[in-house]
Amino acid sequence: MKHFDVITIFPNSFDSYLNESIIKRAIVKRLIRVDFYNPRDFTTDKHHTVDDRPYGGGPGMILMAEPIIKSISKIKKKKNHRIVMLAPAGKQFTQREAERLAKYDQLILLCGRYEGFDSRIEKFAHEKISIGPYVLSGGELPAMVIIEAVSRHVKGVLGHNQALADETFSHGLDYVEYPQYTRPEVFQRQVARGKKQVLKVPKVLLSGNHAEIKKWREMAVKKRGK
């Protein structure tokens, strides 16, 4: 079972995401497990304060080191684990990174908020990761992205064994999937008064000729990649 331990001050923001579709099925099948640790539970003041103003001045608030470090210490760690700090300045997350992280039995994800983490927390993380060259309000959405992208590499999470192998980026960062079609074979849509657009499935996909279908798909991928 793959373990994801998420440190966040907003654990409820994950509720609907984890209770739908592929991720929910993976949790029910005990293929993955997702646990949450709220730094507010590791504070000592009556207001459960987890942030404060930065030393030296500056805008916004900073997540305090002590509650985060106590949260990390509370998690029972597997031998093969990785602690990931989610931050805009981190390494860009890609399909290759998802494959790499999937090799760990346990991922501990630190979700930032406000203006970021007290830098002393970095000593307790193995690496920083960003899901893109932009800034979000917190690390919760990046954590969800990583949980899904990594979970897809866990055996049994995807229904079809070939599904992962043929996905966009599965062969390389320049690889895209071939076009796909399903029923109906033909349908029409009204585009203007008295005019209809007929949308058909390419004939080669209906031929049953697997060699020709393979050739068509390879050519379609090349055209998409241009």
SULHUGI-V375680 format. One line per field, one symbol per residue. ss: DSSP state (~ for helix, > for strand, _ for the rest). phi: phi as a letter, one per 30 degrees, with the letter a starting at -180 (. if undefined). psi: psi as a letter, one per 20 degrees, with the letter a starting at -180 (. if undefined). A space follows every 50 residues. Layout:
ss=???
phi=???
psi=???
//
This chain:
ss=_>>>>>>___~~~~~~~~__~~~~~~~~___>>>>>>_~~~~________ >>>_______>>>_~~~~~~~~~~______>>>>>>>>>>>>__~~~~~~ ~____>>>>>>_>___>_~~~~~~__>>>>_______>_~~~~~~~~~~~ ~__________________________________>>>>>>>__>>>>>> __~~~~___~~~~~~~~~~~~~~~__
phi=.dcccccadbdddcedddcbhedddddddidbbbbbbceddccccdchdb badddiikdibcdddedddddeddddcdecbbccccaedddddbdddddd dddddbcccccdahcjcedddedccdacbbcldaccdacddeddddeddd edcdejdddcddeddcdeidcldcdbdddbbbdddbbcbdcaeibbcccb deeddcdidddddddddddddddddd
psi=ppppopoqimhiiighgikqcggghhghikhrppqqoohhijrirhilpi qrqqqirrqaqppqgghghhgghhpoprgmrpoppoqhjrppprhhhggg hiiqhppopoorrcjaqpihhhijqhrqqqjrmrprhrjgghgggggghg hiippigqhphighhjqpihirijpqqqqqqaqrhpqqqphrpjpqpppq pphhiihinhghgggggghhgghhi.
//
